[in-house]
Amino acid sequence: MPTKRKKKPEAKPEAAKGPLIRTVADNRRARFDYDVIERMEAGLVLGGTEIKSVRAGKSTIRDGYAQVRAGEMWLQSVHIAPWESGGPWNHEPVHPRRVLMHKDQIVRWGRVAGSQGLTIVPMRLYIKGHLAKVELALVKGRKRYDKRKAIQQRETDREIARAIRQAV
């Protein structure tokens, strides 16, 4: 009896390769208030109703920050709304959430943040594949005059772009 040949799987287009990334919350204010020194992707430990709320887009990271406690990285002041159908198993909206990073990364970021007066803030909360991820950034606070310079630079860039578009 002849055996059936298996079909060769079709090659995926370039855009379809890799996990799908969907941004849930973005900390745009942090880009204005801080100078970003370094960024890193990290996992986030969430409970059952928490991940459902994150996937529904019901989270805020604007006031959030991260700190090292007992050799672990913890995300503080991040608000994830309670799940509507959670009932008695629902979670607290604001409580410390553990961040998954390698031990040497935690030690290095904790040492740098403590010695140089830097802060660790979440820049973006997103779903990558089926996992919740957070993009953390090691940042230095801007002074008021630095913010004015940033606004002035942005306005001059817009004016230059507008003049180029009108000239063409």
N, C-alpha and C positions, 0 to 999 in steps of 0.2 A: 504494500500500500504506500503510495507516494506521500511524503510529508509536505505539509504546507509551509511555505516560506513566510517569515514575518516581514511585515512592511517596515521599511526604513523610516525612523521618525523624521518628520519634517524639521528643518532647521528653523529656529525661532528668529524673527527679525531682531536687529540690534536693540531696538527700544524695548522689546519684551524681555530681554535677559536681565537678571538681577531682581531683587525684591522691589515691590511697589512701595514708594514712600509717600505718605500723606501727612502734611503738616496740620497739627491740631491747634497749637497755640504758639504765637510768635511774640517775643519780647522786643518790640521795636523801640520802646523807650530806653532800654539798656544801651542800644547803639548810640543814642544821643547823650546819655548820662555818663558813659564810661568809654575809655580807650581799651579795646580788646587786645590782649597780649597773646593769648593762646586759646585754642578751642579743642574740644574733645567730645566724642560720642560716647554715651554710657547708657546702660540698661537701667530700667526702673522697676522696682518691686511693687506691684499693685495687687490688690485683692480683687475678687470677682466683680463686685458692683463698681469698683473704681475703674477697671479697664473698660467696662461698658460705658461709663460716663465719658471717659477719654475718647473712645471711638465715636461717641455721639457729638464730640466737640465741646463738651461742657467743662472746660478747665481754664484757669487763668494762672500765668506764671509771672505776671508783672512784678509782684512784690517778693518773689522768691529769691532764695540764696541757698548756698550749700556750705556745709561745714563738716570738718572731720571730728568725729567723737569715737573714742575707743578703737581707733584703727579702721573705722568704717566711714564712708561718705554718706551724709544725710541731707536730703533736700527739705528745706524749711519754708513755711509760709506760701506753699503752692495750694491753690484752691481747686479742688475737683468736686463738682456739685454732686449731691447724693442722687442715686439712680431712682427714677420715678417709681419703679416697681420693686424696689429693694426690700420694703417691709422692715421687719426687725433685724435683718441681716445687713442693713445698709451701713456705710462707713461714715466716719467723721469727715466733713469737708476739708478741714485744714488740720493736718497732723504731720509729723516727720515721716518721710518716705525714704527708704534705703536706696542708694544708687549703686549699681553694679559696675565696679572698676577693678582693675588689677591692683594688687597690694602696693606694688612699687609706684604706680601712678598716684594712688591715694597719699602715700607718704610724701612723694615729691611735691604734689600740689599743696598739701597741708603745710609743708615746710616753707615753700615759696610764699604762700599767702600769709603765713604768720610772720615771717621775717621781713618781707618787703611791704607790708601793709596793703596787700591786694585782697580782692573779694572774688568769690566764685559765684557766678550767677547763671541761671538757666537762660539760654538764648532762644531755644526752640524745643517744643514738645511735639513728637511725631510718632506715627505708626510706621514701622518698617517691616514689611511682610505681615506677620501677626503679632509682633512684639512692640511694646511701648519703649521708645528711646527718648533720651533728653540730650540736647547739645549744651554742654557746660562750657563756660568761658572764664578764663582767669583775666580779671579786669582791674583797671586802675581808675578811680573816680576822676572826673574832669572838674576843673574849676569853672566858675561862672564865665570868666573871660575866654576860656577854651571853647565853651558852648557858643559864645557869640561869634568866635572865629569860624566855628563849624557852620553856623547859620549863614554868615557872610560868604563863605566859600561856596556853599550850596547855591546861594542866590546868584553869585557871579557865574557859576557853571551853567545855571539855567539860562541866564542872559546870553552867554556865549553860544549855547546850543540854539537858542531862539534866533539869534542873528545869523547863524550859519544856515538854518532852515529857510529863513527869508531871503538870503542871498542866492540860494540855489534855485 
